[in-house]
Amino acid sequence: MDALAAGFWGAFFGTAVLMLALSLAAFARSHRRVALMAGLSALVSAAFVLAYLGFLPVEDATEARLLAHVAMIAATSLALMLLAMLGLLRQRGPAQRTIAALVGLGLLVVGAGWTLRPEEALALSSIVAVGVGMAMLVVTFRSALRGDRLAWTSVLGVAFMLVSLAGLSWIAFSGTTWWPVHAVSAVAGMSYLTVMASALWRRYSYLLELAEVMAHGPSYDPVTRMRSHSETGQMVGDLFFRREDGPSRSIGVIAICIANLYALENLHGRAAFNHALFVCAGRLRRCVPQYVEMGRLGEDGFLLLLSNPQGMDRVVQLARTVKARLSRPLALSTSRDPAGLEASATNWVAEVGIGVLNTSTKVRPSQAVATARAMARTAWSYDSRLAFYDQAQGRIAELPPEDQSTAPGPLPMPSGT
């Protein structure tokens, strides 16, 4: 293979590996359907390309026979994933008939190929694979005409897939090493993976947010995509009064208050306030582990709860991570027009205060939350912006920086606070 052609295919496989890595990240975040679809798309596409480029360690006749099988497996798999992404396999009856038809077609073509010479079997499978791709192009185009905006992205993705398939079939049949053919096929393959990854995420991000709305109902906060104020109170009560974990256990409480949100609203309006809150909540969700319960705390803050944190070190480390993430500068839009949301009108840095508390379920939940919130507001005056209750001094104190002191030991709930 020409060195230039090898470079294009190297870029394609790099795109496939990146897509696979992103699918693993989605799996780690419990977005398993996104991970499965993206991972399978990357693996099937990469395996198809490897086979058609002649990297299979088999003889010529055996290779052609094997390529015929690979073509039908890839065409059937990608077609089913595309239909699932478009939501066309939701109804059980039509879905079963569609799956049976595609799988039956693949088995029929593979079986018919064994009655032909290997080269003829490969030609038959390639033609049918292109036909399946054309059928998917028609299906996505019809979905787009019915008003599915995501289907227009799928139309583009299927078009790129057909171009790549045609180029790879040419390479497999003629054995050409002419680099423009390889370049066009590789670029089309990369474009297909990129477009389909974007379409997958757009489809399933909607489903993930819908699941949150259905779980929290009217208490879902669309700005932060977290529990609203009333739902946060319910969350605190459920965690403190959970009986299956025993009569008494430790609870880590982290209260976060943002001092300059109201000043931002007075200067730039409610749109900038909502944008800042939206970004801060997104950063918080991305840096907080899944075992931590989250919710809003008033108009200007958030509440994190850890059940059985096993010492103060874990709570303190999470508080430091949250402070570092929320203190990063961000560019805010002040426009309510969707077309102007990408325009940066002002730079802003959240002035956060964080209160850290390690208490137990013996304490009243409202008292624990109020104490942590008071610590967070006191932390606005500290350089570290982190506060805890110093039992030795009997007052709220600044949490020492990580490089100057070890984390404080367990902090019992201050009495009378």
Salt bridges, closest charged atoms under 4 A:
GLU119 OE1 - ARG117 NH1 3.62
GLU120 OE2 - ARG117 NH2 3.10
ASP148 OD2 - ARG203 NH2 2.94
GLU212 OE1 - HIS216 NE2 3.32
ASP221 OD2 - ARG296 NH1 2.86
GLU231 OE2 - HIS216 ND1 3.61
GLU244 OE2 - ARG242 NE 3.87
ASP245 OD2 - ARG242 NH1 3.06
ASP245 OD2 - ARG249 NE 3.81
GLU265 OE2 - ARG270 NH1 3.15
GLU293 OE1 - ARG227 NH2 3.01
GLU299 OE2 - HIS229 NE2 3.67
GLU299 OE1 - ARG270 NH2 3.54
GLU299 OE1 - ARG296 NH2 3.89
ASP300 OD1 - ARG373 NH2 3.66
ASP300 OD2 - ARG377 NH2 3.43
